Amino acid sequence: MVLQSTATIFPLGRGEMPIRDFLMALIRDEFSGPLIFELTSQETRESLDVIKRVVPEAFD
């Protein structure tokens, strides 16, 4: 049996996830582990651009 997800995956900034709140919580908690997103190369670039614009503190 193969189970299929009905979830739609978007690069950051195209979905409903509160990006700034999520990443600021990680910064506040001093999270230092990896974040893993299953994205294409183009979606990864788009997501990084969104993070740089919405949460510049993430790159300090």
N, C-alpha and C positions, 0 to 999 in steps of 0.2 A: 504494500500500500504506500502511495506517495502522498504526502500532505503538502498542500500549497498554501502559502500565506496570501491573505487578501490585503495586506498592508502595501501601501505605495511608499516607495523610498524616494526622497528628494534631497538635493544638496541643501546645506544650511542656507536659510534665508528664503526658501521656497515653500516650506511647510508651515506648520503651526507651532513648532517648538519655540519656547521663549529663550532664544540663544543667549542674550545678554545675561539674563537671570541664571541660566544653567552654568555658563562659563565663569561668571562672577562668584558663584557658590564654590566652584572648584578652586578659584584663586584665593578666596577667603579661607578655605579649609586647607590651603597649601598642598593641594593634590599634586603629586609629581609623577604619577604613573602614566601609562600610554592611554590615549583615546583612540578607539578604532571605529572607523566609519567605512562601510562597504560602498565605495563610490568609484566611478570611472575617473580617469586622469583629469578630464575636463571638469567634472563635478567637484573634484578635489580642489582644483584651482579656484573655481567659483566660490566654494565654501571658505577657503582661506581668505579670499578677498572680502567676503562678508564679515568674517571674524575680525580682520584688520580694521574694517570700517566701524563695526558695532562695538567691539571690545578691544580697543588698542592696548589696554592694560595687559592683555594676554601675551603680548610680545615684549614686555619689559624685562 
